[in-house]
């Protein structure tokens, strides 16, 4: 497998794992918020505000996973080393 193929796989798997985790976290947060509002409708403002802040924090994890994947794909610091190694192996 070539270096670039491994980079593509690493970026894809990393992004998939990052988004699965954040999706589960967001689903659980919304479920608990809806449950809390149904039990105490008077506290819905505080619950929903806290939920929105929590969802923003959870979503930032997915954004970090995206940034790392983009770095692996487009700004890989090991690209030059891999290209020299490939030239050496090709000779």
PyMOL commands that set and color helices and strands:
alter all, ss='L'
color gray80, all
select helices_A, chain A and resi 3-39+41-74+79-90
alter helices_A, ss='H'
color red, helices_A
deselect
rebuild
show_as cartoon
